[in-house]
Amino acid sequence: MEKIINSRVTDLIQKITPFVDYNSFSKIINKLTDYAEVLTEGKLSGIINHNFGMNSTQTNLVIELLCTMQALSRIYDIAQKGKRDLEEEYISNIYPENSNPSGSSSYISIRNALENRLNNQVQLYNMNMNKSNTTLAIPVNELHGHVKTYRDLSINNVTISHKAQHGYIAASLHDAYLTIQNRPDWRDDRTYMKYFFNEDDTSKQNLNLLTREPRLSLPEISTNIKKVLNYFNEINISRFKSGSDIEDDEDNSPDQSQNKHSSHTLKFSDRLLMSPFGRQYGTKIDSIINEIFNHDKLKEWKNKSDKEIEAMVKSLFQAYLAFPGSLVVDANKRKALDAVNFLLSQDYGLKKFTEKYLYHDRKIPFSRFYTENMESAENFITALFNIFFEESFSSIFRIIRSLDMKQYACAFIIKRIYITRGEDLPIFGFFLIKAIARNGKIKVV
């Protein structure tokens, strides 16, 4: 297997590939994008094991992968009485606008949460170190020593002192805070200097205190997530190659079988179109897919005014909440098609969309609004994409009427989207895949 990011990430990906695919990993990433709260272990496990298909070992492997990629920051707190010494919690570092995330309310919430914890931790640390002034900034050199002590005692299963515990907690908050700050001049930041006194030399400046790995910026984390998603997407395509019932229609001579798994994607694409179904419908299906993802059209939609989109989306959402079936009425159907064109032009996910266009009661914090309305928003988007799919491919399904052929056609369309769009599939493209799969009664994780 080709190295993905680094050997540790590659090793973890190999371990989770048997039970995690592109769709399930995409869903995990989408749920963690712009997550506005500190995640407990239980809540994070629920997000990862959303379909209850993993055991605890498998769930922990996915968590370890996300932490190794720095998509999650692992922070610590004193455990409740009767539990282990320290309790693990997590912060999501995934933001769609990763170069300048400060416009996102979730980013502000997380940064405030970290600063509140640091205010408290500075006092606790100084009290446990018997320092007379509890507001003194924590020397980073001291934290190096506490981290080493904590690790050594953990390995030897020895009771760990409160000094080492509070040093380890402060070190985890230090790493998480610098990742969220997302700025190269962090040493000159006044808020940082209020919490930490850093005399590390240049070679150590950009290493995390806990892992001693180079600290990544939010754009670098985003790039690495895309690399992993691309890998899972390639696995999806290769599984279509090796396991496709569509290929059973082809003439599988010995020579063809030998080259089956090593053929180039383009060659596979041609072979798919040369199947009996592909010869009859492939060109038409590809033409529809090309029109859906037409770059110029999507660019035009991307530049639509927020006010225009908000008015359209809110009216559709209200109609959907009142009576879901009303979306197919002509007046709403046109808006639904326009809304999907807009969504396919965007590079953010459901949470950001909900905040920008569906969040209406500003007296309620967005995190609470999203928790209460996430399922409705997801079902609403799915309903829009269902209408879009039926309308876009109506010329195909006017001809294809049997249930078996409809299922076959939906599988073919999904495969053509993966093959022709690949890593360029937009985030909301998953909702299109989901709508096609539902129409064809194909299971999607």
Secondary structure, DSSP 4 states (H G I P E B T S, - for coil): ----SSHHHHHHHHHHTTT--HHHHHHHHHHHTT--SPEEHHHHHHHHTTTS---HHHHHHHHHHHHHTTSEEEEEEEPPTTS-SEEEEEEE---SSTTSGGGSHHHHHHHHHHHHHHHHHHHHHHHHTT-S-TTPPEEHHHHHHHHHHHHHHHHTT-PPPHHHHHHHHHHHHHHHHHHHH--TTGGG-HHHHHHEE----HHHHTB-TTT-SBPPPHHHHHHHHHHHHHHHHHHHHHHHHHH-SGGGGS---HHHHHHTTT--HHHHHHHHHTSHHIIIIIHHHHHHHHHHT-HHHHHHHHTS-HHHHHHHHHHHHHHHHH-GGGGGSHHHHHHHHHHHHHHHT-SS-HHHHIIIII---TTS-HHHHHHHHHHHHHHHHHHHHHHHHHHHTHHHHTT--SHHHHHHHHHHHHHHHHHHHGGG--TTHHHHHHHHHHHTT----
